[in-house]
C-alpha cells in the first residue's frame, strides 16, 4: 500500500487579518513552507478558522476552481459578479470557477472553520471562460450509508456539485468506532483529512487535523479508535491535460 501521513505539525501554516484567522495547510503554496507538493488537479488545501471572527479582504482569482467548505459555524462571502454578501453555514459549500477573472472576499464568523481547496481544471481552457460560481446547501448533498459508514457526497457518485476539473470525488465520512474497510478507486489518488476522532492506518495513529494520501489501493483498512469524521477528496492519477505546474515548467 502506498500511504503517506502528514501530521498537522508538519503542514504549512498561515494567517490573515493580523492573526484573527489562522490556517494549517496540508497542501500550501511554495512560500508557505510546507513539505507536500500539489498532485493531479489538487493544487492547494487550507484549513482556516477564527476564534473571534476575521475578514480576508477582496482579492482576485483567475483560472483555478476555488472550493470553500464550511466545517463549523458560518462564513460570509462576496464576489464581484454578485456585488453583495451571502452567508454559508456548517455543511454548505461554494465553488468559484474563476475563469478569466473575479474578485472575492470572505469573512469567517466567530467560531467558524472552513476548508478552501483549489483545483486545476485545465487552465488553458478556463483562462478564457467567463467566471461563474454556485453555492450549495448542506441539504442539497447526497447522503447514504455503506458498510456502516455514513457518506455525505458533494461530487462524484451522484453528488450535486458541478465543476470543470475532471474526475473529482469529494465526500465527508462519519465512521463509528471499530474496524472498517473504505472502498477506493485504484485509478485515483485519495486524500483524507481527519476532522474529528482517532484512527489508525497500518499501525500508525492519526489525530485530528492529520492528513493521509493513499495511492494504488482498492481498499483502505482503517481502525477507528474514537468515532471519526473524515473529509476525503479523490483525483485522477493521470489527467488528460497538462496542469498549471507542468505548463510553467516547460
Buried (B, 14 or more C-beta within 10 A) or exposed (E): EEBEBBEBEBBBBBEBBEEBBBBBBBBBBEEBEBEBEBBBBBBBBBBBBBEEBBBBEEEEBBBBBBBBBBBBBBBBBBBEBEEEEEEBBBBBBBBBBBBEEBBBBBBBBEEBBBBBBBBBBBBEEBBEBEBBBBBBEBEBBBEEEEEEBBBBBBBBEEBBBEBBBBBBBBBBBBBEBEEBEBEBBEEBBBBBBBBEBBBBBEEEEBEBBBBBBBBEBEEBEBBBEEBBBBBBBBBBBEBEBBBBEEEEEE
